Amino acid sequence: MDRGLLTLKQGDIGKVKFIDAGRHATRRLYEMGFNIGASVKVVKNDRGPVIVSLAGNKVALGRALANKIRLTLD
């Protein structure tokens, strides 16, 4: 079962399954490290941008862009 990044809670960990966005946004996310199979941990997801830990770095994403990232939960 895949879920949007926006639906995960603080502390949840998942792996990127696919990105459901346009060509430009998908390319940008890949360049940021959101590649298929990449492990993502939610640091903050309440109001404002979603903050995740990705490959040891914290990355902030707008809520609309975060909702386009589909993950499978670990």
DSSP file (Angstrom, degrees, kcal/mol; ACC not computed):
  #  RESIDUE AA STRUCTURE BP1 BP2  ACC     N-H-->O    O-->H-N    N-H-->O    O-->H-N    TCO  KAPPA ALPHA  PHI   PSI    X-CA   Y-CA   Z-CA
    1    1 A M              0   0    0      0, 0.0    72,-0.6     0, 0.0     2,-0.3   0.000 360.0 360.0 360.0 131.0    0.0    0.0    0.0
    2    2 A D  E     -A   72   0A   0     70,-0.1     2,-0.3    68,-0.0    70,-0.2  -0.804 360.0-171.0-106.6 150.1    1.4    3.4   -0.9
    3    3 A R  E     -A   71   0A   0     68,-2.6    68,-3.2    -2,-0.3     2,-0.2  -0.954  28.5-104.1-135.5 152.9    0.6    6.7    0.9
    4    4 A G  E >   -A   70   0A   0     -2,-0.3     3,-1.7    66,-0.2     4,-0.4  -0.496  30.7-121.1 -73.3 146.9    1.3   10.3    0.2
    5    5 A L  G >  S+     0   0    0     64,-2.2     3,-1.4    61,-0.8    62,-0.2   0.834 111.2  64.3 -56.2 -34.0    4.1   11.9    2.3
    6    6 A L  G 3  S+     0   0    0     60,-0.3    -1,-0.3     1,-0.3    61,-0.1   0.730  95.6  58.3 -65.0 -22.6    1.6   14.4    3.6
    7    7 A T  G <  S+     0   0    0     -3,-1.7    -1,-0.3    60,-0.1    -2,-0.2   0.590  87.2  97.4 -84.8 -10.3   -0.4   11.7    5.3
    8    8 A L    <   -     0   0    0     -3,-1.4     2,-0.2    -4,-0.4     3,-0.1  -0.432  66.2-134.6 -81.6 155.1    2.5   10.5    7.4
    9    9 A K    >   -     0   0    0      1,-0.1     3,-2.2    -2,-0.1    33,-0.3  -0.579  39.8 -69.8-102.9 166.9    3.0   11.5   11.0
   10   10 A Q  T 3  S+     0   0    0      1,-0.3    33,-0.2    -2,-0.2    -1,-0.1  -0.317 122.1  21.5 -55.2 131.6    6.2   12.6   12.8
   11   11 A G  T 3  S+     0   0    0     31,-3.0    -1,-0.3     1,-0.3    32,-0.1   0.193  88.9 133.7  93.4 -15.6    8.6    9.7   13.2
   12   12 A D    <   -     0   0    0     -3,-2.2    30,-2.5    29,-0.1     2,-0.4  -0.398  40.3-156.0 -68.0 144.7    7.1    7.6   10.4
   13   13 A I  E     +B   41   0A   0     28,-0.2    61,-2.1    -3,-0.1     2,-0.3  -0.976  21.0 156.3-124.7 137.2    9.6    6.1    8.0
   14   14 A G  E     -BC  40  73A   0     26,-2.5    26,-3.2    -2,-0.4     2,-0.4  -0.925  35.3-116.7-148.3 173.2    8.9    5.0    4.4
   15   15 A K  E     -BC  39  72A   0     57,-2.7    57,-2.4    -2,-0.3     2,-0.2  -0.947  37.8-104.7-117.9 139.6   10.6    4.4    1.1
   16   16 A V  E     + C   0  71A   0     22,-2.3    21,-3.0    -2,-0.4    55,-0.3  -0.436  37.8 174.6 -64.3 124.3    9.9    6.4   -2.0
   17   17 A K  E     -     0   0A   0     53,-3.0     2,-0.3     1,-0.4    54,-0.2   0.847  62.1 -35.3 -96.6 -49.4    7.7    4.3   -4.4
   18   18 A F  E     - C   0  70A   0     52,-1.3    52,-2.6    17,-0.1     2,-0.5  -0.974  51.5-116.3-164.3 168.6    7.0    6.9   -7.1
   19   19 A I  E     - C   0  69A   0     -2,-0.3     2,-1.0    50,-0.2    50,-0.2  -0.970  15.7-159.1-118.0 123.4    6.5   10.6   -7.6
   20   20 A D        +     0   0    0     48,-3.1     2,-0.3    -2,-0.5    49,-0.1  -0.624  54.6 101.1-102.3  72.1    3.1   11.6   -9.0
   21   21 A A  S    S-     0   0    0     -2,-1.0    -2,-0.1     1,-0.1    44,-0.0  -0.835  75.1 -75.2-143.0 177.0    4.0   15.0  -10.4
   22   22 A G     >  -     0   0    0     -2,-0.3     4,-2.6     1,-0.1     5,-0.2  -0.156  54.3 -94.7 -70.6 173.2    4.8   16.8  -13.7
   23   23 A R  H  > S+     0   0    0      1,-0.2     4,-2.3     2,-0.2     5,-0.2   0.903 122.2  47.1 -59.1 -46.1    8.1   16.4  -15.4
   24   24 A H  H  > S+     0   0    0      2,-0.2     4,-2.3     1,-0.2    -1,-0.2   0.933 115.3  44.1 -65.3 -47.5    9.7   19.5  -13.9
   25   25 A A  H  > S+     0   0    0      2,-0.2     4,-2.4     1,-0.2    -1,-0.2   0.897 113.5  51.7 -66.3 -39.7    8.6   18.8  -10.3
   26   26 A T  H  X S+     0   0    0     -4,-2.6     4,-2.4     2,-0.2    -1,-0.2   0.928 110.6  48.3 -62.6 -44.9    9.6   15.1  -10.6
   27   27 A R  H  X S+     0   0    0     -4,-2.3     4,-2.4    -5,-0.2    -2,-0.2   0.916 111.0  50.8 -61.8 -43.6   13.1   16.1  -11.9
   28   28 A R  H  X S+     0   0    0     -4,-2.3     4,-1.4     1,-0.2    -1,-0.2   0.916 110.7  48.5 -61.8 -43.5   13.6   18.6   -9.1
   29   29 A L  H  X>S+     0   0    0     -4,-2.4     5,-2.5     2,-0.2     4,-0.6   0.897 110.3  51.5 -64.7 -40.3   12.6   16.0   -6.4
   30   30 A Y  H ><5S+     0   0    0     -4,-2.4     3,-1.1     1,-0.2    -1,-0.2   0.912 108.5  51.7 -61.1 -42.0   15.0   13.4   -7.9
   31   31 A E  H 3<5S+     0   0    0     -4,-2.4    -1,-0.2     1,-0.3    -2,-0.2   0.803 105.8  55.1 -65.2 -28.8   17.8   16.0   -7.8
   32   32 A M  H 3<5S-     0   0    0     -4,-1.4    -1,-0.3    -5,-0.2    -2,-0.2   0.606 129.3 -96.4 -78.6 -11.9   17.0   16.6   -4.1
   33   33 A G  T <<5S+     0   0    0     -3,-1.1     2,-2.1    -4,-0.6    -3,-0.2   0.444  82.6 133.5 112.2   2.2   17.4   12.9   -3.4
   34   34 A F      < +     0   0    0     -5,-2.5     2,-0.2    -6,-0.1    -3,-0.1  -0.407  35.1 154.9 -82.8  63.3   13.8   11.6   -3.6
   35   35 A N    >   -     0   0    0     -2,-2.1     3,-2.4    -5,-0.2   -19,-0.3  -0.514  56.8 -77.9 -88.2 158.5   14.8    8.7   -5.8
   36   36 A I  T 3  S+     0   0    0      1,-0.3   -19,-0.2    -2,-0.2    -1,-0.1  -0.339 121.2  17.4 -56.3 128.4   12.9    5.4   -6.0
   37   37 A G  T 3  S+     0   0    0    -21,-3.0    -1,-0.3     1,-0.3     2,-0.1   0.315  88.2 143.2  90.3  -8.3   13.8    3.3   -2.9
   38   38 A A    <   -     0   0    0     -3,-2.4   -22,-2.3   -22,-0.1     2,-0.4  -0.441  52.3-122.1 -67.9 137.3   15.2    6.3   -0.9
   39   39 A S  E     -B   15   0A   0    -24,-0.2    16,-0.6    -2,-0.1     2,-0.4  -0.668  30.4-170.8 -83.7 132.0   14.4    6.1    2.8
   40   40 A V  E     -BD  14  54A   0    -26,-3.2   -26,-2.5    -2,-0.4     2,-0.4  -0.985   8.9-166.1-127.6 130.8   12.5    9.1    4.2
   41   41 A K  E     -BD  13  53A   0     12,-2.1    12,-3.2    -2,-0.4     2,-0.5  -0.974  23.2-127.7-117.3 130.4   11.8    9.9    7.9
   42   42 A V  E     + D   0  52A   0    -30,-2.5   -31,-3.0    -2,-0.4    10,-0.3  -0.643  29.4 172.6 -78.8 121.6    9.2   12.5    8.8
   43   43 A V  E    S+     0   0A   0      8,-2.7     2,-0.3    -2,-0.5     9,-0.2   0.821  71.5   5.1 -93.2 -41.7   10.7   15.1   11.2
   44   44 A K  E     + D   0  51A   0      7,-2.2     7,-2.4   -35,-0.1    -1,-0.3  -0.978  57.0 157.2-148.7 131.1    7.7   17.6   11.2
   45   45 A N        +     0   0    0     -2,-0.3   -35,-0.2     5,-0.2     5,-0.1  -0.485  46.1  93.6-151.9  74.9    4.3   17.4    9.6
   46   46 A D  S    S-     0   0    0      1,-0.5     2,-0.3     3,-0.3     4,-0.1   0.509  90.1  -8.9-124.9 -77.7    1.8   19.7   11.3
   47   47 A R  S    S+     0   0    0      2,-0.1    -1,-0.5    16,-0.0     0, 0.0  -0.921 112.2   8.1-123.7 153.8    1.5   23.2    9.8
   48   48 A G  S    S+     0   0    0     -2,-0.3     0, 0.0    -3,-0.1     0, 0.0  -0.402 112.3   2.3  77.4-156.6    3.6   24.8    7.2
   49   49 A P  S    S-     0   0    0      0, 0.0     2,-0.5     0, 0.0    -3,-0.3  -0.239  72.7-117.3 -67.3 153.5    6.2   22.9    5.2
   50   50 A V  E     - E   0  61A   0     11,-2.8    11,-2.8    -5,-0.1     2,-0.5  -0.782  27.5-154.3 -87.5 129.1    6.8   19.2    5.8
   51   51 A I  E     +DE  44  60A   0     -7,-2.4    -8,-2.7    -2,-0.5    -7,-2.2  -0.927  17.8 176.0-110.1 127.4   10.3   18.5    7.1
   52   52 A V  E     -DE  42  59A   0      7,-2.7     7,-2.9    -2,-0.5     2,-0.6  -0.890  31.3-125.1-127.1 157.0   11.9   15.1    6.4
   53   53 A S  E     +DE  41  58A   0    -12,-3.2   -12,-2.1    -2,-0.3     2,-0.4  -0.920  34.1 174.9-100.9 124.0   15.2   13.5    7.0
   54   54 A L  E >   -DE  40  57A   0      3,-3.4     3,-1.6    -2,-0.6   -14,-0.1  -0.962  67.4 -20.6-136.5 113.6   16.6   12.2    3.7
   55   55 A A  T 3  S-     0   0    0    -16,-0.6     3,-0.1    -2,-0.4    -1,-0.1   0.867 128.2 -50.2  55.7  39.8   20.1   10.6    3.5
   56   56 A G  T 3  S+     0   0    0      1,-0.3     2,-0.3     0, 0.0    -1,-0.3   0.459 120.5 103.9  82.2   0.5   21.2   12.4    6.7
   57   57 A N  E <   -E   54   0A   0     -3,-1.6    -3,-3.4     2,-0.0     2,-0.5  -0.879  69.2-126.7-115.1 147.6   19.9   15.8    5.6
   58   58 A K  E     -E   53   0A   0     -2,-0.3     2,-0.4    -5,-0.2    -5,-0.2  -0.811  28.5-171.8 -92.6 132.0   16.8   17.7    6.6
   59   59 A V  E     -E   52   0A   0     -7,-2.9    -7,-2.7    -2,-0.5     2,-0.5  -0.985  12.1-150.1-127.2 132.0   14.7   18.8    3.7
   60   60 A A  E     -E   51   0A   0     -2,-0.4     2,-0.4    -9,-0.2    -9,-0.2  -0.879  17.7-176.0-103.0 132.4   11.7   21.1    3.8
   61   61 A L  E     -E   50   0A   0    -11,-2.8   -11,-2.8    -2,-0.5    -2,-0.0  -0.965  29.3-111.3-126.8 142.7    8.9   20.7    1.2
   62   62 A G     >  -     0   0    0     -2,-0.4     4,-2.5   -13,-0.2     5,-0.2  -0.349  36.0-113.1 -63.3 154.4    5.8   22.6    0.6
   63   63 A R  H  > S+     0   0    0      1,-0.2     4,-1.6     2,-0.2   -57,-0.1   0.864 114.2  51.9 -64.0 -38.0    2.7   20.7    1.4
   64   64 A A  H  4 S+     0   0    0      2,-0.2     4,-0.4     1,-0.2    -1,-0.2   0.917 113.5  43.9 -66.0 -42.4    1.4   20.4   -2.2
   65   65 A L  H >4 S+     0   0    0      1,-0.2     3,-1.2     2,-0.2     4,-0.3   0.889 110.7  55.0 -69.1 -39.3    4.8   19.1   -3.5
   66   66 A A  H >< S+     0   0    0     -4,-2.5     3,-1.3     1,-0.3   -61,-0.8   0.841 100.8  60.2 -62.4 -33.0    5.0   16.7   -0.5
   67   67 A N  T 3< S+     0   0    0     -4,-1.6    -1,-0.3     1,-0.3    -2,-0.2   0.667  96.2  61.9 -71.0 -15.3    1.6   15.2   -1.4
   68   68 A K  T <  S+     0   0    0     -3,-1.2   -48,-3.1    -4,-0.4     2,-0.6   0.560  84.0  90.5 -86.0  -8.9    3.0   14.2   -4.8
   69   69 A I  E <   - C   0  19A   0     -3,-1.3   -64,-2.2    -4,-0.3     2,-0.4  -0.801  65.4-158.4 -91.3 120.2    5.6   11.8   -3.2
   70   70 A R  E     -AC   4  18A   0    -52,-2.6   -53,-3.0    -2,-0.6   -52,-1.3  -0.843  14.1-176.4-102.0 133.8    4.2    8.3   -2.7
   71   71 A L  E     -AC   3  16A   0    -68,-3.2   -68,-2.6    -2,-0.4     2,-0.4  -0.879  26.2-137.3-128.0 156.9    5.8    6.0   -0.2
   72   72 A T  E     -AC   2  15A   0    -57,-2.4   -57,-2.7    -2,-0.3     2,-0.2  -0.948  36.5-119.4-106.5 137.3    5.6    2.5    1.1
   73   73 A L  E       C   0  14A   0    -72,-0.6   -59,-0.3    -2,-0.4   -61,-0.0  -0.510 360.0 360.0 -80.7 143.5    5.8    2.3    4.9
   74   74 A D              0   0    0    -61,-2.1   -60,-0.1    -2,-0.2    -1,-0.1   0.422 360.0 360.0 -82.1 360.0    8.6    0.3    6.6
